[in-house]
């Protein structure tokens, strides 16, 4: 028994040494070790790497190779898949290469996440705990195995935050350029990241008052990003007839309208399209079937015609559509868990991952409590408000635009939520100490009526 106690005590001391070390490299040793071990287990026993959007991303890569924009997927991830197809001929080797690449990028992001966490959270043990969660949680690591955009979106958000923090600390020009570069890369990875543009634009407008040179360059950079996004949408319009980054938004609207039974066919000008759609919508199907239906319709009758009837269906049934979405919000809130996706190819470990994931209802409560903690505690207020605005915006886009798969779509926001959670833990840790100090001061002051302000 004594030997076991000594063993545990020695391991605890070793862990404390790593946590309290001033060298970041030493702090990362146990984190990287556990991360690699857990990822290896997930790689061997976890779900299959191909799921959901995998095939459409590979198809988009073929379109890009032929000099065409893909209607469904923005070009960054399909281009990466194309690169691996060029250097590796075997399908198994291609998938393995993509998985290794995703984990290497994630591996690098752990270092950046530690740096970012130390900026927002001052207590060393809480920082260590938060980074360990990021690096080792199965609901994060599982996405490094899945050939979809979630892995790079997750790591990309961490790199974006890293360059934000580096700019705040150093005010160097290179970091202002990198911030804007990653805004553009994230949008080209997933169009939903377009909400970052107004947030970063406001960021540069605020800092322009304090650091004119570098902030002016940053402001110029985000304007360039806006021009590039507008240009991409213009090229998309020339090819598909609709000014947009992709068809994903329309597909999501179609799925919701179809499920609610609110699709309008009266204003469709093409009689063949009208007839085929009218017959199709008579039968209730699954969301995945609705996804395939809309791709079929815009491929056959054009994206412009499909886009038009979607918008007319919403306009003609607005109150019913709003009611449906409120009910959908309640349903998805109850069913969704952060990081878990029902679309994982089934294996017996999926339930284990699900148990480890936080329900969405707790997320909403946490986001309210965070604001309270933010005002009550001495967080880095403005930078904390910045990451909070990103978290809220990403969740709002998800709720409004996505019919399902919320647990998957929120994955890129998890690093921000972890930092915010760490800040709240720090607040809870410091609060009792402040209360004790006030009580002690009141007892000591007694007859002198002296008070200490905190």
Buried (B, 14 or more C-beta within 10 A) or exposed (E): EEEEEEEEEEEEEEEEEBBEBEEEEEBBEBBBEEBBEBBEEBBEEBBBBBBBBBEBBBBBBBBBEEEEBBBBBBBBBBBBBBBBBEEBEEEEEBBBBBBEBBBEBBBEBBBBBBBBBBBBBBBBBBBBBBBBBBBBBBBBBBBBBBBBBBBBBBBBBBBBBBBBBBBBEEBEEEBBBBBBBBBBBBBBBBBBBBBBBEBBBEBBEEBBEEBEEBBBBBBEBBBEBBEEBEEBBEEBBEEBBBEBBBBBBBBBBBBBBBBBEBBBBEEBEBEEBBEBBEEBBEEEEEBEEBBEBBBEBBEEBBBEBBBBBBEBBBEBBEEBBEEBBEEBBEEBBEEBBBBBBBBBEEEEBBEEBBEEBBBBEEBEEBBEEBEEBBEEBEBBEEBBEBBBBBBBBBBEBBBEBBBBBBBBBBBBBBBBBBBBBBBBBBBEEBEEEEEEEBEEBEEEEEEEEEEEEE
